Amino acid sequence: MSKITARLFREAKAQGAVLSETDIAIIFRVSCSLVSNYVTGYEDEHQVVLSRPRSEMDIGKTLTHKKLAF
């Protein structure tokens, strides 16, 4: 499920949109915390930062792409 979630974030970005974890949770009809777990697990495993409002616009407490620079 984390690969599908990551794919949705990447495809939205490619089309000029940014999906939030809440958007994904609504699409899949699951909790936001479950989507958050998918995202953090995927990001940790693949050493990437998925495109979402937190990472793209520096909104919230998520570290942006800068965390990979250190």
mmCIF file of the N, C-alpha and C atoms, coordinates in Angstrom:
data_MODEL
# 
_entry.id   MODEL 
# 
loop_
_atom_site.group_PDB 
_atom_site.id 
_atom_site.type_symbol 
_atom_site.label_atom_id 
_atom_site.label_alt_id 
_atom_site.label_comp_id 
_atom_site.label_asym_id 
_atom_site.label_entity_id 
_atom_site.label_seq_id 
_atom_site.pdbx_PDB_ins_code 
_atom_site.Cartn_x 
_atom_site.Cartn_y 
_atom_site.Cartn_z 
_atom_site.occupancy 
_atom_site.B_iso_or_equiv 
_atom_site.pdbx_formal_charge 
_atom_site.auth_seq_id 
_atom_site.auth_comp_id 
_atom_site.auth_asym_id 
_atom_site.auth_atom_id 
_atom_site.pdbx_PDB_model_num 
ATOM 1   N N  . MET A 1 1  ? 0.829   -1.207 0.000   1.00 0.00 ? 1  MET A N  1 
ATOM 2   C CA . MET A 1 1  ? 0.000   0.000  0.000   1.00 0.00 ? 1  MET A CA 1 
ATOM 3   C C  . MET A 1 1  ? 0.868   1.264  0.000   1.00 0.00 ? 1  MET A C  1 
ATOM 4   N N  . SER A 1 2  ? 2.059   1.193  0.617   1.00 0.00 ? 2  SER A N  1 
ATOM 5   C CA . SER A 1 2  ? 2.917   2.375  0.644   1.00 0.00 ? 2  SER A CA 1 
ATOM 6   C C  . SER A 1 2  ? 3.413   2.742  -0.754  1.00 0.00 ? 2  SER A C  1 
ATOM 7   N N  . LYS A 1 3  ? 3.625   1.735  -1.613  1.00 0.00 ? 3  LYS A N  1 
ATOM 8   C CA . LYS A 1 3  ? 4.053   2.015  -2.990  1.00 0.00 ? 3  LYS A CA 1 
ATOM 9   C C  . LYS A 1 3  ? 2.947   2.718  -3.772  1.00 0.00 ? 3  LYS A C  1 
ATOM 10  N N  . ILE A 1 4  ? 1.714   2.311  -3.536  1.00 0.00 ? 4  ILE A N  1 
ATOM 11  C CA . ILE A 1 4  ? 0.579   2.942  -4.217  1.00 0.00 ? 4  ILE A CA 1 
ATOM 12  C C  . ILE A 1 4  ? 0.422   4.382  -3.742  1.00 0.00 ? 4  ILE A C  1 
ATOM 13  N N  . THR A 1 5  ? 0.574   4.591  -2.451  1.00 0.00 ? 5  THR A N  1 
ATOM 14  C CA . THR A 1 5  ? 0.488   5.938  -1.887  1.00 0.00 ? 5  THR A CA 1 
ATOM 15  C C  . THR A 1 5  ? 1.567   6.830  -2.484  1.00 0.00 ? 5  THR A C  1 
ATOM 16  N N  . ALA A 1 6  ? 2.788   6.323  -2.531  1.00 0.00 ? 6  ALA A N  1 
ATOM 17  C CA . ALA A 1 6  ? 3.898   7.095  -3.110  1.00 0.00 ? 6  ALA A CA 1 
ATOM 18  C C  . ALA A 1 6  ? 3.630   7.418  -4.571  1.00 0.00 ? 6  ALA A C  1 
ATOM 19  N N  . ARG A 1 7  ? 3.087   6.456  -5.286  1.00 0.00 ? 7  ARG A N  1 
ATOM 20  C CA . ARG A 1 7  ? 2.789   6.675  -6.702  1.00 0.00 ? 7  ARG A CA 1 
ATOM 21  C C  . ARG A 1 7  ? 1.767   7.787  -6.878  1.00 0.00 ? 7  ARG A C  1 
ATOM 22  N N  . LEU A 1 8  ? 0.741   7.819  -6.040  1.00 0.00 ? 8  LEU A N  1 
ATOM 23  C CA . LEU A 1 8  ? -0.260  8.883  -6.130  1.00 0.00 ? 8  LEU A CA 1 
ATOM 24  C C  . LEU A 1 8  ? 0.371   10.257 -5.886  1.00 0.00 ? 8  LEU A C  1 
ATOM 25  N N  . PHE A 1 9  ? 1.259   10.351 -4.892  1.00 0.00 ? 9  PHE A N  1 
ATOM 26  C CA . PHE A 1 9  ? 1.942   11.625 -4.631  1.00 0.00 ? 9  PHE A CA 1 
ATOM 27  C C  . PHE A 1 9  ? 2.793   12.039 -5.834  1.00 0.00 ? 9  PHE A C  1 
ATOM 28  N N  . ARG A 1 10 ? 3.541   11.091 -6.409  1.00 0.00 ? 10 ARG A N  1 
ATOM 29  C CA . ARG A 1 10 ? 4.408   11.406 -7.548  1.00 0.00 ? 10 ARG A CA 1 
ATOM 30  C C  . ARG A 1 10 ? 3.600   11.787 -8.783  1.00 0.00 ? 10 ARG A C  1 
ATOM 31  N N  . GLU A 1 11 ? 2.524   11.065 -9.056  1.00 0.00 ? 11 GLU A N  1 
ATOM 32  C CA . GLU A 1 11 ? 1.718   11.369 -10.239 1.00 0.00 ? 11 GLU A CA 1 
ATOM 33  C C  . GLU A 1 11 ? 0.994   12.703 -10.107 1.00 0.00 ? 11 GLU A C  1 
ATOM 34  N N  . ALA A 1 12 ? 0.545   13.018 -8.903  1.00 0.00 ? 12 ALA A N  1 
ATOM 35  C CA . ALA A 1 12 ? -0.088  14.325 -8.690  1.00 0.00 ? 12 ALA A CA 1 
ATOM 36  C C  . ALA A 1 12 ? 0.921   15.438 -8.948  1.00 0.00 ? 12 ALA A C  1 
ATOM 37  N N  . LYS A 1 13 ? 2.131   15.274 -8.445  1.00 0.00 ? 13 LYS A N  1 
ATOM 38  C CA . LYS A 1 13 ? 3.186   16.269 -8.639  1.00 0.00 ? 13 LYS A CA 1 
ATOM 39  C C  . LYS A 1 13 ? 3.500   16.441 -10.122 1.00 0.00 ? 13 LYS A C  1 
ATOM 40  N N  . ALA A 1 14 ? 3.547   15.339 -10.854 1.00 0.00 ? 14 ALA A N  1 
ATOM 41  C CA . ALA A 1 14 ? 3.829   15.392 -12.291 1.00 0.00 ? 14 ALA A CA 1 
ATOM 42  C C  . ALA A 1 14 ? 2.750   16.158 -13.058 1.00 0.00 ? 14 ALA A C  1 
ATOM 43  N N  . GLN A 1 15 ? 1.547   16.179 -12.511 1.00 0.00 ? 15 GLN A N  1 
ATOM 44  C CA . GLN A 1 15 ? 0.438   16.886 -13.145 1.00 0.00 ? 15 GLN A CA 1 
ATOM 45  C C  . GLN A 1 15 ? 0.244   18.292 -12.589 1.00 0.00 ? 15 GLN A C  1 
ATOM 46  N N  . GLY A 1 16 ? 1.172   18.728 -11.731 1.00 0.00 ? 16 GLY A N  1 
ATOM 47  C CA . GLY A 1 16 ? 1.120   20.085 -11.209 1.00 0.00 ? 16 GLY A CA 1 
ATOM 48  C C  . GLY A 1 16 ? 0.270   20.252 -9.961  1.00 0.00 ? 16 GLY A C  1 
ATOM 49  N N  . ALA A 1 17 ? -0.059  19.152 -9.310  1.00 0.00 ? 17 ALA A N  1 
ATOM 50  C CA . ALA A 1 17 ? -0.878  19.210 -8.089  1.00 0.00 ? 17 ALA A CA 1 
ATOM 51  C C  . ALA A 1 17 ? -0.064  18.691 -6.904  1.00 0.00 ? 17 ALA A C  1 
ATOM 52  N N  . VAL A 1 18 ? -0.567  18.974 -5.729  1.00 0.00 ? 18 VAL A N  1 
ATOM 53  C CA . VAL A 1 18 ? 0.045   18.449 -4.508  1.00 0.00 ? 18 VAL A CA 1 
ATOM 54  C C  . VAL A 1 18 ? -1.077  17.872 -3.658  1.00 0.00 ? 18 VAL A C  1 
ATOM 55  N N  . LEU A 1 19 ? -1.021  16.570 -3.424  1.00 0.00 ? 19 LEU A N  1 
ATOM 56  C CA . LEU A 1 19 ? -2.017  15.916 -2.572  1.00 0.00 ? 19 LEU A CA 1 
ATOM 57  C C  . LEU A 1 19 ? -1.538  15.901 -1.130  1.00 0.00 ? 19 LEU A C  1 
ATOM 58  N N  . SER A 1 20 ? -2.471  15.990 -0.219  1.00 0.00 ? 20 SER A N  1 
ATOM 59  C CA . SER A 1 20 ? -2.122  15.863 1.196   1.00 0.00 ? 20 SER A CA 1 
ATOM 60  C C  . SER A 1 20 ? -2.386  14.433 1.639   1.00 0.00 ? 20 SER A C  1 
ATOM 61  N N  . GLU A 1 21 ? -1.883  14.100 2.818   1.00 0.00 ? 21 GLU A N  1 
ATOM 62  C CA . GLU A 1 21 ? -2.141  12.783 3.380   1.00 0.00 ? 21 GLU A CA 1 
ATOM 63  C C  . GLU A 1 21 ? -3.641  12.599 3.629   1.00 0.00 ? 21 GLU A C  1 
ATOM 64  N N  . THR A 1 22 ? -4.321  13.675 3.963   1.00 0.00 ? 22 THR A N  1 
ATOM 65  C CA . THR A 1 22 ? -5.769  13.616 4.169   1.00 0.00 ? 22 THR A CA 1 
ATOM 66  C C  . THR A 1 22 ? -6.479  13.275 2.861   1.00 0.00 ? 22 THR A C  1 
ATOM 67  N N  . ASP A 1 23 ? -6.031  13.849 1.752   1.00 0.00 ? 23 ASP A N  1 
ATOM 68  C CA . ASP A 1 23 ? -6.613  13.524 0.443   1.00 0.00 ? 23 ASP A CA 1 
ATOM 69  C C  . ASP A 1 23 ? -6.492  12.027 0.152   1.00 0.00 ? 23 ASP A C  1 
ATOM 70  N N  . ILE A 1 24 ? -5.317  11.483 0.404   1.00 0.00 ? 24 ILE A N  1 
ATOM 71  C CA . ILE A 1 24 ? -5.079  10.058 0.155   1.00 0.00 ? 24 ILE A CA 1 
ATOM 72  C C  . ILE A 1 24 ? -5.954  9.210  1.079   1.00 0.00 ? 24 ILE A C  1 
ATOM 73  N N  . ALA A 1 25 ? -6.070  9.625  2.328   1.00 0.00 ? 25 ALA A N  1 
ATOM 74  C CA . ALA A 1 25 ? -6.904  8.889  3.287   1.00 0.00 ? 25 ALA A CA 1 
ATOM 75  C C  . ALA A 1 25 ? -8.356  8.856  2.831   1.00 0.00 ? 25 ALA A C  1 
ATOM 76  N N  . ILE A 1 26 ? -8.836  9.953  2.287   1.00 0.00 ? 26 ILE A N  1 
ATOM 77  C CA . ILE A 1 26 ? -10.212 10.004 1.789   1.00 0.00 ? 26 ILE A CA 1 
ATOM 78  C C  . ILE A 1 26 ? -10.374 9.102  0.567   1.00 0.00 ? 26 ILE A C  1 
ATOM 79  N N  . ILE A 1 27 ? -9.406  9.120  -0.327  1.00 0.00 ? 27 ILE A N  1 
ATOM 80  C CA . ILE A 1 27 ? -9.472  8.285  -1.527  1.00 0.00 ? 27 ILE A CA 1 
ATOM 81  C C  . ILE A 1 27 ? -9.533  6.800  -1.153  1.00 0.00 ? 27 ILE A C  1 
ATOM 82  N N  . PHE A 1 28 ? -8.680  6.393  -0.210  1.00 0.00 ? 28 PHE A N  1 
ATOM 83  C CA . PHE A 1 28 ? -8.603  4.984  0.182   1.00 0.00 ? 28 PHE A CA 1 
ATOM 84  C C  . PHE A 1 28 ? -9.573  4.593  1.292   1.00 0.00 ? 28 PHE A C  1 
ATOM 85  N N  . ARG A 1 29 ? -10.244 5.602  1.869   1.00 0.00 ? 29 ARG A N  1 
ATOM 86  C CA . ARG A 1 29 ? -11.159 5.366  2.994   1.00 0.00 ? 29 ARG A CA 1 
ATOM 87  C C  . ARG A 1 29 ? -10.450 4.682  4.169   1.00 0.00 ? 29 ARG A C  1 
ATOM 88  N N  . VAL A 1 30 ? -9.299  5.256  4.525   1.00 0.00 ? 30 VAL A N  1 
ATOM 89  C CA . VAL A 1 30 ? -8.546  4.795  5.691   1.00 0.00 ? 30 VAL A CA 1 
ATOM 90  C C  . VAL A 1 30 ? -8.239  6.012  6.559   1.00 0.00 ? 30 VAL A C  1 
ATOM 91  N N  . SER A 1 31 ? -7.638  5.776  7.707   1.00 0.00 ? 31 SER A N  1 
ATOM 92  C CA . SER A 1 31 ? -7.328  6.885  8.607   1.00 0.00 ? 31 SER A CA 1 
ATOM 93  C C  . SER A 1 31 ? -6.100  7.653  8.122   1.00 0.00 ? 31 SER A C  1 
ATOM 94  N N  . CYS A 1 32 ? -6.031  8.903  8.529   1.00 0.00 ? 32 CYS A N  1 
ATOM 95  C CA . CYS A 1 32 ? -4.886  9.745  8.178   1.00 0.00 ? 32 CYS A CA 1 
ATOM 96  C C  . CYS A 1 32 ? -3.601  9.202  8.795   1.00 0.00 ? 32 CYS A C  1 
ATOM 97  N N  . SER A 1 33 ? -3.715  8.655  9.992   1.00 0.00 ? 33 SER A N  1 
ATOM 98  C CA . SER A 1 33 ? -2.521  8.117  10.649  1.00 0.00 ? 33 SER A CA 1 
ATOM 99  C C  . SER A 1 33 ? -1.967  6.911  9.904   1.00 0.00 ? 33 SER A C  1 
ATOM 100 N N  . LEU A 1 34 ? -2.829  6.114  9.298   1.00 0.00 ? 34 LEU A N  1 
ATOM 101 C CA . LEU A 1 34 ? -2.375  4.971  8.515   1.00 0.00 ? 34 LEU A CA 1 
ATOM 102 C C  . LEU A 1 34 ? -1.617  5.446  7.277   1.00 0.00 ? 34 LEU A C  1 
ATOM 103 N N  . VAL A 1 35 ? -2.145  6.450  6.607   1.00 0.00 ? 35 VAL A N  1 
ATOM 104 C CA . VAL A 1 35 ? -1.464  7.016  5.440   1.00 0.00 ? 35 VAL A CA 1 
ATOM 105 C C  . VAL A 1 35 ? -0.128  7.617  5.863   1.00 0.00 ? 35 VAL A C  1 
ATOM 106 N N  . SER A 1 36 ? -0.099  8.296  6.982   1.00 0.00 ? 36 SER A N  1 
ATOM 107 C CA . SER A 1 36 ? 1.141   8.871  7.492   1.00 0.00 ? 36 SER A CA 1 
ATOM 108 C C  . SER A 1 36 ? 2.184   7.787  7.736   1.00 0.00 ? 36 SER A C  1 
ATOM 109 N N  . ASN A 1 37 ? 1.754   6.659  8.274   1.00 0.00 ? 37 ASN A N  1 
ATOM 110 C CA . ASN A 1 37 ? 2.678   5.537  8.495   1.00 0.00 ? 37 ASN A CA 1 
ATOM 111 C C  . ASN A 1 37 ? 3.212   5.003  7.173   1.00 0.00 ? 37 ASN A C  1 
ATOM 112 N N  . TYR A 1 38 ? 2.340   4.899  6.163   1.00 0.00 ? 38 TYR A N  1 
ATOM 113 C CA . TYR A 1 38 ? 2.782   4.462  4.837   1.00 0.00 ? 38 TYR A CA 1 
ATOM 114 C C  . TYR A 1 38 ? 3.840   5.407  4.288   1.00 0.00 ? 38 TYR A C  1 
ATOM 115 N N  . VAL A 1 39 ? 3.570   6.695  4.409   1.00 0.00 ? 39 VAL A N  1 
ATOM 116 C CA . VAL A 1 39 ? 4.465   7.705  3.839   1.00 0.00 ? 39 VAL A CA 1 
ATOM 117 C C  . VAL A 1 39 ? 5.817   7.696  4.542   1.00 0.00 ? 39 VAL A C  1 
ATOM 118 N N  . THR A 1 40 ? 5.814   7.737  5.849   1.00 0.00 ? 40 THR A N  1 
ATOM 119 C CA . THR A 1 40 ? 7.094   7.759  6.565   1.00 0.00 ? 40 THR A CA 1 
ATOM 120 C C  . THR A 1 40 ? 7.875   6.468  6.346   1.00 0.00 ? 40 THR A C  1 
ATOM 121 N N  . GLY A 1 41 ? 7.181   5.348  6.289   1.00 0.00 ? 41 GLY A N  1 
ATOM 122 C CA . GLY A 1 41 ? 7.854   4.079  6.014   1.00 0.00 ? 41 GLY A CA 1 
ATOM 123 C C  . GLY A 1 41 ? 8.488   4.071  4.637   1.00 0.00 ? 41 GLY A C  1 
ATOM 124 N N  . TYR A 1 42 ? 7.760   4.553  3.648   1.00 0.00 ? 42 TYR A N  1 
ATOM 125 C CA . TYR A 1 42 ? 8.276   4.604  2.279   1.00 0.00 ? 42 TYR A CA 1 
ATOM 126 C C  . TYR A 1 42 ? 9.466   5.554  2.191   1.00 0.00 ? 42 TYR A C  1 
ATOM 127 N N  . GLU A 1 43 ? 9.324   6.729  2.796   1.00 0.00 ? 43 GLU A N  1 
ATOM 128 C CA . GLU A 1 43 ? 10.411  7.713  2.743   1.00 0.00 ? 43 GLU A CA 1 
ATOM 129 C C  . GLU A 1 43 ? 11.673  7.185  3.425   1.00 0.00 ? 43 GLU A C  1 
ATOM 130 N N  . ASP A 1 44 ? 11.527  6.528  4.552   1.00 0.00 ? 44 ASP A N  1 
ATOM 131 C CA . ASP A 1 44 ? 12.686  5.976  5.252   1.00 0.00 ? 44 ASP A CA 1 
ATOM 132 C C  . ASP A 1 44 ? 13.341  4.859  4.450   1.00 0.00 ? 44 ASP A C  1 
ATOM 133 N N  . GLU A 1 45 ? 12.521  3.996  3.868   1.00 0.00 ? 45 GLU A N  1 
ATOM 134 C CA . GLU A 1 45 ? 13.039  2.853  3.119   1.00 0.00 ? 45 GLU A CA 1 
ATOM 135 C C  . GLU A 1 45 ? 13.764  3.275  1.846   1.00 0.00 ? 45 GLU A C  1 
ATOM 136 N N  . HIS A 1 46 ? 13.219  4.273  1.147   1.00 0.00 ? 46 HIS A N  1 
ATOM 137 C CA . HIS A 1 46 ? 13.760  4.681  -0.147  1.00 0.00 ? 46 HIS A CA 1 
ATOM 138 C C  . HIS A 1 46 ? 14.595  5.960  -0.096  1.00 0.00 ? 46 HIS A C  1 
ATOM 139 N N  . GLN A 1 47 ? 14.732  6.552  1.080   1.00 0.00 ? 47 GLN A N  1 
ATOM 140 C CA . GLN A 1 47 ? 15.517  7.786  1.259   1.00 0.00 ? 47 GLN A CA 1 
ATOM 141 C C  . GLN A 1 47 ? 15.083  8.879  0.281   1.00 0.00 ? 47 GLN A C  1 
ATOM 142 N N  . VAL A 1 48 ? 13.769  9.124  0.239   1.00 0.00 ? 48 VAL A N  1 
ATOM 143 C CA . VAL A 1 48 ? 13.200  10.182 -0.594  1.00 0.00 ? 48 VAL A CA 1 
ATOM 144 C C  . VAL A 1 48 ? 12.239  10.994 0.262   1.00 0.00 ? 48 VAL A C  1 
ATOM 145 N N  . VAL A 1 49 ? 11.865  12.156 -0.255  1.00 0.00 ? 49 VAL A N  1 
ATOM 146 C CA . VAL A 1 49 ? 10.829  12.959 0.375   1.00 0.00 ? 49 VAL A CA 1 
ATOM 147 C C  . VAL A 1 49 ? 9.700   13.069 -0.639  1.00 0.00 ? 49 VAL A C  1 
ATOM 148 N N  . LEU A 1 50 ? 8.549   12.528 -0.299  1.00 0.00 ? 50 LEU A N  1 
ATOM 149 C CA . LEU A 1 50 ? 7.403   12.584 -1.206  1.00 0.00 ? 50 LEU A CA 1 
ATOM 150 C C  . LEU A 1 50 ? 6.802   13.985 -1.211  1.00 0.00 ? 50 LEU A C  1 
ATOM 151 N N  . SER A 1 51 ? 6.280   14.349 -2.345  1.00 0.00 ? 51 SER A N  1 
ATOM 152 C CA . SER A 1 51 ? 5.716   15.667 -2.547  1.00 0.00 ? 51 SER A CA 1 
ATOM 153 C C  . SER A 1 51 ? 4.333   15.774 -1.913  1.00 0.00 ? 51 SER A C  1 
ATOM 154 N N  . ARG A 1 52 ? 4.212   16.592 -0.893  1.00 0.00 ? 52 ARG A N  1 
ATOM 155 C CA . ARG A 1 52 ? 2.934   16.880 -0.246  1.00 0.00 ? 52 ARG A CA 1 
ATOM 156 C C  . ARG A 1 52 ? 3.031   18.264 0.361   1.00 0.00 ? 52 ARG A C  1 
ATOM 157 N N  . PRO A 1 53 ? 1.916   18.864 0.790   1.00 0.00 ? 53 PRO A N  1 
ATOM 158 C CA . PRO A 1 53 ? 1.980   20.256 1.272   1.00 0.00 ? 53 PRO A CA 1 
ATOM 159 C C  . PRO A 1 53 ? 3.038   20.491 2.351   1.00 0.00 ? 53 PRO A C  1 
ATOM 160 N N  . ARG A 1 54 ? 3.214   19.536 3.225   1.00 0.00 ? 54 ARG A N  1 
ATOM 161 C CA . ARG A 1 54 ? 4.207   19.711 4.293   1.00 0.00 ? 54 ARG A CA 1 
ATOM 162 C C  . ARG A 1 54 ? 5.613   19.864 3.750   1.00 0.00 ? 54 ARG A C  1 
ATOM 163 N N  . SER A 1 55 ? 5.973   19.048 2.766   1.00 0.00 ? 55 SER A N  1 
ATOM 164 C CA . SER A 1 55 ? 7.342   19.078 2.255   1.00 0.00 ? 55 SER A CA 1 
ATOM 165 C C  . SER A 1 55 ? 7.537   20.096 1.130   1.00 0.00 ? 55 SER A C  1 
ATOM 166 N N  . GLU A 1 56 ? 6.496   20.373 0.371   1.00 0.00 ? 56 GLU A N  1 
ATOM 167 C CA . GLU A 1 56 ? 6.612   21.312 -0.750  1.00 0.00 ? 56 GLU A CA 1 
ATOM 168 C C  . GLU A 1 56 ? 6.539   22.769 -0.311  1.00 0.00 ? 56 GLU A C  1 
ATOM 169 N N  . MET A 1 57 ? 5.721   23.054 0.673   1.00 0.00 ? 57 MET A N  1 
ATOM 170 C CA . MET A 1 57 ? 5.451   24.443 1.023   1.00 0.00 ? 57 MET A CA 1 
ATOM 171 C C  . MET A 1 57 ? 5.927   24.805 2.424   1.00 0.00 ? 57 MET A C  1 
ATOM 172 N N  . ASP A 1 58 ? 6.721   23.935 3.025   1.00 0.00 ? 58 ASP A N  1 
ATOM 173 C CA . ASP A 1 58 ? 7.213   24.147 4.390   1.00 0.00 ? 58 ASP A CA 1 
ATOM 174 C C  . ASP A 1 58 ? 6.075   24.416 5.367   1.00 0.00 ? 58 ASP A C  1 
ATOM 175 N N  . ILE A 1 59 ? 4.988   23.674 5.213   1.00 0.00 ? 59 ILE A N  1 
ATOM 176 C CA . ILE A 1 59 ? 3.851   23.791 6.111   1.00 0.00 ? 59 ILE A CA 1 
ATOM 177 C C  . ILE A 1 59 ? 3.898   22.636 7.100   1.00 0.00 ? 59 ILE A C  1 
ATOM 178 N N  . GLY A 1 60 ? 3.702   22.921 8.356   1.00 0.00 ? 60 GLY A N  1 
ATOM 179 C CA . GLY A 1 60 ? 3.670   21.865 9.360   1.00 0.00 ? 60 GLY A CA 1 
ATOM 180 C C  . GLY A 1 60 ? 5.044   21.527 9.895   1.00 0.00 ? 60 GLY A C  1 
ATOM 181 N N  . LYS A 1 61 ? 5.129   20.403 10.577  1.00 0.00 ? 61 LYS A N  1 
ATOM 182 C CA . LYS A 1 61 ? 6.375   20.056 11.253  1.00 0.00 ? 61 LYS A CA 1 
ATOM 183 C C  . LYS A 1 61 ? 7.251   19.089 10.477  1.00 0.00 ? 61 LYS A C  1 
ATOM 184 N N  . THR A 1 62 ? 6.855   18.705 9.261   1.00 0.00 ? 62 THR A N  1 
ATOM 185 C CA . THR A 1 62 ? 7.666   17.803 8.457   1.00 0.00 ? 62 THR A CA 1 
ATOM 186 C C  . THR A 1 62 ? 8.907   18.518 7.966   1.00 0.00 ? 62 THR A C  1 
ATOM 187 N N  . LEU A 1 63 ? 10.033  17.844 8.046   1.00 0.00 ? 63 LEU A N  1 
ATOM 188 C CA . LEU A 1 63 ? 11.252  18.390 7.474   1.00 0.00 ? 63 LEU A CA 1 
ATOM 189 C C  . LEU A 1 63 ? 11.180  18.267 5.959   1.00 0.00 ? 63 LEU A C  1 
ATOM 190 N N  . THR A 1 64 ? 11.670  19.259 5.271   1.00 0.00 ? 64 THR A N  1 
ATOM 191 C CA . THR A 1 64 ? 11.599  19.249 3.818   1.00 0.00 ? 64 THR A CA 1 
ATOM 192 C C  . THR A 1 64 ? 12.753  18.438 3.257   1.00 0.00 ? 64 THR A C  1 
ATOM 193 N N  . HIS A 1 65 ? 13.007  18.618 1.986   1.00 0.00 ? 65 HIS A N  1 
ATOM 194 C CA . HIS A 1 65 ? 14.107  17.936 1.303   1.00 0.00 ? 65 HIS A CA 1 
ATOM 195 C C  . HIS A 1 65 ? 15.448  18.220 1.971   1.00 0.00 ? 65 HIS A C  1 
ATOM 196 N N  . LYS A 1 66 ? 15.511  19.261 2.786   1.00 0.00 ? 66 LYS A N  1 
ATOM 197 C CA . LYS A 1 66 ? 16.772  19.637 3.432   1.00 0.00 ? 66 LYS A CA 1 
ATOM 198 C C  . LYS A 1 66 ? 17.288  18.550 4.364   1.00 0.00 ? 66 LYS A C  1 
ATOM 199 N N  . LYS A 1 67 ? 16.396  17.719 4.901   1.00 0.00 ? 67 LYS A N  1 
ATOM 200 C CA . LYS A 1 67 ? 16.842  16.671 5.825   1.00 0.00 ? 67 LYS A CA 1 
ATOM 201 C C  . LYS A 1 67 ? 17.741  15.664 5.111   1.00 0.00 ? 67 LYS A C  1 
ATOM 202 N N  . LEU A 1 68 ? 17.585  15.492 3.794   1.00 0.00 ? 68 LEU A N  1 
ATOM 203 C CA . LEU A 1 68 ? 18.426  14.565 3.058   1.00 0.00 ? 68 LEU A CA 1 
ATOM 204 C C  . LEU A 1 68 ? 19.813  15.136 2.810   1.00 0.00 ? 68 LEU A C  1 
ATOM 205 N N  . ALA A 1 69 ? 19.964  16.433 2.908   1.00 0.00 ? 69 ALA A N  1 
ATOM 206 C CA . ALA A 1 69 ? 21.252  17.067 2.655   1.00 0.00 ? 69 ALA A CA 1 
ATOM 207 C C  . ALA A 1 69 ? 22.234  16.859 3.795   1.00 0.00 ? 69 ALA A C  1 
ATOM 208 N N  . PHE A 1 70 ? 21.735  16.545 4.953   1.00 0.00 ? 70 PHE A N  1 
ATOM 209 C CA . PHE A 1 70 ? 22.628  16.390 6.115   1.00 0.00 ? 70 PHE A CA 1 
ATOM 210 C C  . PHE A 1 70 ? 22.987  14.993 6.390   1.00 0.00 ? 70 PHE A C  1 
# 
